[in-house]
Amino acid sequence: MFRKTVAFAALAAALVVAPATPAHADGYGEVKLPTVTTIEVTTHGVGKPITIVVSASANYPTPPEGDIAVTISKSSGAARGARAVVAAPLFTTTVHFVDEPITIEGPSLPKGSYLGTAALTPDNADFFLPSDDTDAFRLGVGGETEGEEEGNGGLPNTGGPNLMWLVLGTGLVAAGVGGVGYSRRRQGAAA
């Protein structure tokens, strides 16, 4: 009982010496909003002009205004989404984004792998952060053939790695069902 009284007295003394302060916001300084730049390249076949659509957004009621620098370059990478060595730009332009996606008529490109990039430089750099995006695409080189016959003998779009995840997931569900059934059978026998 004596220990409880001493602990209570120590707590009361601590509250008198250091009174509780009201909660207030911590000063983080100026916070800039992150932006998201998107680029989508649509191909219409080898030797035909490409269509580029660029836009920007932020978690704010009005989208960020600014200049979007667009570049199309030849890529030596074979995998979509992989970092690839990029050659000198084949096409560059800068457009001013306000609030609607901007469609750009791109160049006619020969067969090959390409990389499209878009980089936003906001007009209000004190409020919005810059951002960029990349879109890798191929013309007439396996995968997306744009209606051309490639003669590779493979079946296009047959699932690839997604089929592996489906089989693995089904196996895990079956193992879980078997484990639950086995444990219930053992509990029933023990009772």
Secondary structure, DSSP 8 states (H G I E B T S, - for coil): -HHHHHHHHHHHHHHHHS--------------B-EEEEEEEE--STTSEEEEEEEEEESSSS---EEEEEEEEEE---STTS---EEEEEEEEEEEESSS-EEEEEEE--SEEEEEEEEEEES-TTTB--EEEEEEEEESSSS--TT--------TTS-THHHHHHHHHHHHHHHHHHHHHHHHHHHHHH-
